[in-house]
Amino acid sequence: MYKKSLLFATLLLCVAISSGWAQQIRMDSTYSIMKKVADWQWNSLETEGWKNHPKDWTSAAMYTGMFAWAQHANTPVYYDKLKQVGETNKWQIGKYRHFADDYCVGQLYTQLYEIFKDPKYIQDFKSLADTLVDIPHTESLEWQNRIYLREWAWCDALFMGPPGLGYLSEALNDPKYLNKSIQLWWKSTAYLYDKEEQLYYRDSRYFDKRELNGTKVFWSRGNGWVLAGLARLLSTTPENHPEYAKLKSLFIDMSAKIASIQQKDGSWHASLLDPESYPIKETSGTGFIGYALAWGINEGILPYQSYHKVIAKAWEAMRTSVHADGKLGYVQPQGAAPDKVTYDGTDVFGVGAFLLFGAEVLEMVAKHETNNSISIVYNPASETVNKEVVIEQRKNKGLSSNVVIRDLLTGETIPCTVKESERNLQYTFKANIAPGTKRYFEIKKK
């Protein structure tokens, strides 16, 4: 859907704690480990340097998660780091302009533009997008003649390309970029999607390959790229768009398939259909898959009761892959197919997946797994504001005037004033909310 108007949105929720795995997810501990992972990654980049160029797809995938983290950190520090990346890049995309990997960074530029409204952020990316809209894109997607420089001929491209174009349509209120994105999505899907398995081949080289157990080769991270890309594309597609229902149906079908092959350790191993040949958990594929499934719950597309245990088990697999210093392990190295994973293996795109997943976990827990009254407050503006928040509750909610407000992420308590009427209690408090930030507050008895 096109983004909501730039007003503060406050959502009140009163729900019961769920049973099983979901009880193990705490918002404050999730927030803490996200901060630890984000800080470790930035410190590593600042002290050891960038393994790949800041315009590279690996870096761009990291930014998607860092942006999601910045939305919850309640400080401009992380947005400042991301804006510095843009300045370093001169707000340009990569060298091969029609190569989806080289314009994945456009997702960051456009999301920052939606908050800070500086036209230079999207000038170069928009120039590329305008060109893409006019190209007929009639070539075969067979993996030859460097087709990847011109078409979305490999499944990873469905994360790298479509979301940025969708965000650009959202930011500029111009549907042509989204429409082109959807057109190309279906072209790639017609070529790479196996309807029988409900999974995507990485590219045409894998159509006839088989794993050691005789199954088709379906790569965990590759299908994570697809499902996460589809979630992000859907998030920018209005529900009345003629292709929305079809995209949603694909998302539901693919989510059901992937949930059905989750491993006992909560992860998805490097090979989806031959997990025994790759017996160790893999965090980049698991992170992108978990992000998409949790997003589906939060958007009401996937039923909470059917998927929350899948999410909780996957998040536990991710959480336990973080080293004591914040380094994320078990990330499969860069590649195009299932491969070995190690405890120490890490890369920036894995961190992006972790932070994307964590942000949706926070939202899911707030909406479905908290037993007090919750208020989610968002500041869409480009400056920190001191916002007066008013929460009104019926007296039969079990609350009284003897309460405090608690930030569910940091544990900070905030005093409030209470007005009482015959039927309601009205709680009023003030909170500093950084640019582009969500804060989660609960009414808590003293």
N, C-alpha and C positions, 0 to 999 in steps of 0.2 A: 504494500500500500504506500501511496505517497505520504511523506512524513507529516506528522501531526503539526498543527500550528505551534509557533514558538511561544507557548504559554506553559506555565508550570502545570504538570500533570500529577495528581495525587491519587493513588489507588489504595483503597481500604480493603483489607482482606481479613476474614475471620474463618479459620479452617482448623481442622483437627490434625494432630500428629498421626502420621501413618505408621504402620507396623513394618517389621522386617529390616532389610538393608538400609532403607531410607533414613531410619532413625540415626544412623551413624554419621550422617552428613550434618556438620555444624557450619553455619554461615561465618562465624568469626574465625574458625580454623581454616576454612576454605579461603577466606580473604587473606589470612596470614601467609599461607603457603603460596598463594598467587603472588603476593608481594615479594616473598623470598625468591621465587623463580624469576620474576621480572627484574629484580635488582641484581641477581647473579648474572643474568644475561647482559644487562647494560654494563655492569662492571667488567665483565669479560671482554666486551667489545671495546671498552675504553682503555683497558690495560693491555690486551693482547692484539687488538686490531681486528679488522673485518676479514673473515675468510673469503668472502665474495663481495662484489661491489654493492654499495647500498641501493642500487637500482635493481639488483638481481632478484630473481623470483624467490630465492631462499630468504632474502632479507624482507621482501614484500610480504611473504607469508607470515613472517614474524610480526610485521607491523599490524596485520589484522588482529592478532591477539593482543599486542601492546595497546592498540586503540581500545579494545574491549576492556582491558585492565584500566586504562586511563579513565574510562567512564565510571569506574567504581572507586578509584583511589582517593578522590576528594582532595586533590592537590593539582595545581597546574604543572608540576614538575614533569610528569610523563608526557603531557601534551607538548611541553616545551622541547623535550628530547625529540619527539616526532617531528615537530616543526623544524628543528635543527637539521634533521635528516633531509627534509624538503629543501632547505636552504643549501645544504651540501650538494644535493642533486640538481640545484637550480630549478627545481620543480619540473624536471624533464623525465620522460620515460627512457627506456633503454635504447641501445643502438639499433636493433632490428625492429623497426616500428610496428610491423604487422605480426610480430611474434608475441603470442599471448604472455609468455613468461616475462617479456620485456615491458609489458604495460600492466602487469599485475599491481605495480606500485601505484597505479592510478586509483586503486581502492583507497589507499591512505590519503592521497591528495584530495579526493572528493569528499571523504568523510570529514577531514579537517576543514574543508571549505564550508561544509554544512553548518559548522559551529562558528568559525572565525570569519567567514565571508570575504576572504581576500581573493580577488579574481586571479591573481598570478598563480595560485595553487593549482588551478585546473586548466590554465591556458594551453599548455602543451598537450595534455591528455585529451582535451576537447578537440584540438586540431586533429589528433590521430583518430578520435571517435568519429568526427565528421567524415573523414576519409573512409573509414570502415563501413559507414552507412551507405556510401555510394558504390562500393565494390560489389559486383554480382556474386562472388564466392561460388563459382560453379565447378571448381576442380574436384577431382576424385580425392578422397582422403587416404588412399593407399600410401603407405610409408615409403615414399621415394621422392627423388628430386627436391629434397629439403622442403617438403610440403608443409612442415610445421612452421615455417616462416611466413606462411600465407593463410593457413586454415587451422581450425581446431581439430587436428587429426589425431590427437592423443588425449586420453581421459583427463590428465592433469590440467589441461587447458580449460576444462569446465569450471575450475576454481579460479584460474588465473585471469580469464577474460570476462565472463558474463557479469559477475557482481559489480565490477567497476563501471560497466556501461549502465547497469541498472541504477547504481547510485547517482550517476551523472544525470540520468533522466529525472530522478527524484529531486536532485539539487536544482536543476534548471527548469523543472516542470515542462519537459519536452520529451514525449514518449518515443521519439525515433530511435534513441540509443537502446532503450529497453527492447523495443520491437525487433531491432536487428539482432540483439543478443539472443532473444528467444528463437528467432529464425535459425540462427547458427547452432543454438543448443539442440534443436531437433534434427538438424543435419548430422551433427556428431553422434547423437543418440541413435539415429537410424543405422549408422555404420558400426558403432562400437558396442551397443547394448545387446546383450544376450537375453532374449525374452524368456527363454526356458529357465535360465539361472537367475534372472533379474539382477545381473551384475554387469559391469563394464569391463571390456578388454582394455588393456593399456593402449595398444595401437594394433594395426593390422598384422604386425609380425607375430602376434601371440594367438591368432585365430586357430592355428593348428598345433600349437605347443601343448604339452601335457606335463603335469606334475609327476613325481615319482609314484604316487598312488593311482595314477591314471586319470585324474580329474583335470578339467580345464584350468588354465592359469589365470587366476583373478587375484590381483595384488591388493593387499589391505590398504596401503596408503593411497593407491590409485583410486579405489572406490571411496575412500575417505575424502579425497579431493572432490569427487563427483557429488557425493551426498552433501558435503558442506557447501559446495558451490551452488547446488540446487536450493538449499535453505536460504542462502544469501540472495539468490535470484528471486525466489518467491517473496522474500521480505520487501522487495521493491516493486512487485507486480500487483497492481490493484485487483481486488477480488472480482471486479466486473470486467476484467480484461478477458478477451475471448480465449486466451490460452491458459488462464489461471487454473481452471479445473483439471486440465490435462497435466499440467506441471505438478499440481497437488497430488493427483492420482499416482503419478510416477514416484513422487516422494514417499507416499504411503506404502506402495508396493515394495520399493527398494528398502525402506526402513524395516519392514516386516521380515524380509529375507535376511538382512544383515543381523538383526536382533536374534534370529533363529540360529545363527552360527557363532554366536559369542562363545568364547572358551570359558572353562571353569574358573580360570584365574581372573575373569572379568574383562580381558582384553580381546582384541582380534590379532592373531598372529600374522606374520608377514604374508603368508599365503592363506587366503580365506578358505579354500577347499582342501588344502593339504597342510593343516596346522602341525601335524606330527613331524613333518620334515623341517619345520621351523618352530621348535618347541618352546621358545622363549617369547614372552610378551613383547609387543612393539608399540611404542607410545605415540608415534606421529599418526599412524593410521587410526589407532584407538582414540586419540584426541579429536581428530576431525570427525570421526563417526559419532563419538559421544556428544560433541558440540551440536551436530545436526539433530540427533535424536532429542536432546534436551530442548533445543530450540523448537522442535516440533511439538513437544509437550507444552511449552510456554505459549505457543501461538494457538493452542487448541486444535492442532491438526492431528496429533497423535494422542491417544487416551492415556492419561496419567497412570491409571491402574494397570495398564498393560505394559508400560515401559519404565516405570520409576525404578524397579529393581534392576533392570538392565543398566540404567544410568548410574545407579549407586554402585554397582559392582565395577563398572568401567571407571568411575571416578576413583574408587579405591585402588584399582590397578595403576592409575596415573599418579595418585598421591604417594603411593609407596615406591614410586620410581624416582622420587626426588631425593637427591643426596642431602646430607646434613647442611651443606653450605648453600643449597638452592639449585645446584646443577641438576638438570633433568636428564636421566639416563634412559637406556633402552630405545634410543632413536635409531632407526635403520638409516645407514648412510644414503647419500644421494644416489639415485639409480632409476631404473625403469621396470623393475620386477622384484618379486620376493627375494630377500637376501638375509644373511645372518645378522643377528642383533647382539649387542653386548651391554653389560651393566653400565660401562663408562661411555658408551656411544651417545653423542649428543649433536644437535645442530639447531640453528636458529628457527627453522620452520617447525620443529617439534615443540619449541617453546611457544610459538604462535598458536599451535593446536591446543596446547595445555591451557593457555590463558583464555582462548575462545571458549573452551569447554567449561572452565571454571566460572566464567561470567554467566553462562546459561544455568549452571548449577545453582549459583546464588539466587537467580530469578526463580528457579523451580522450587527451591526450598522456601523462599519467601511466600510464594503463592500457594503451595500445597502442603507444607510440612511444619508449619508453625502454629502453635495453639493460642497465641495472643493476637490482639488486633495489630495489624501491620499497615504502615503507611509508606509507600514508595514515592519519593519526591525527586523530580528530575529538573535540572537547570539547563535549558538549551542555549542559554546566552553565552557570550564570549568573555564575560567577566564574572568573578565571584560575587555572589549576592548573599545578603543576610535575609533569609526568607522567614516570614511568619507563617507557621503551619498550624492549621486548625483541623482537629480530628473530632468528629462528633459520633458518639456511640449510644445505642439504646442501653438503658440500665440493666436489662436482662442479660447483658453480656458478661456479668459477673465482675465488672470493674467498679471502682469507687473513686472518690476524690483523693484517696491516699496512694497516689501513684507517681512514678517518674517516667520520663521518656528515655529509652535506651537505643543507641545506634547499634544495630545488629551486627555490623561488620567490625567495629572497633571496640565495642563494649562501653563507649562513653555514655555517661548519664547526663541528661539535660533536664533542668527543672521546668515545670509547666504550671500554668494557671488553669483552674477548673471552674467552669460555670455549670450550675445544675438547674435543670428545669424539671417539670413533673415527670417527663418520660426519658429525657436524654441527659448525657454528660458531655460537655464540650471542653476539650483539652487544647490549649494554645501554648506554643513554644516557638523559639527562634533558633535557626540553625544556619551556619555558614555553608554554602554549597558552591563548590568550585565549578568552573565552566564545563559544560557537557558532562555533568556528573549526576549519577543516581545515588541517593542515600535511602537506607532502609531503617525505619524507626518502629519500635514496638512500645506499646503502653504496658508498663510493668508495675505490679504492686510493690510498694516499698517493703 
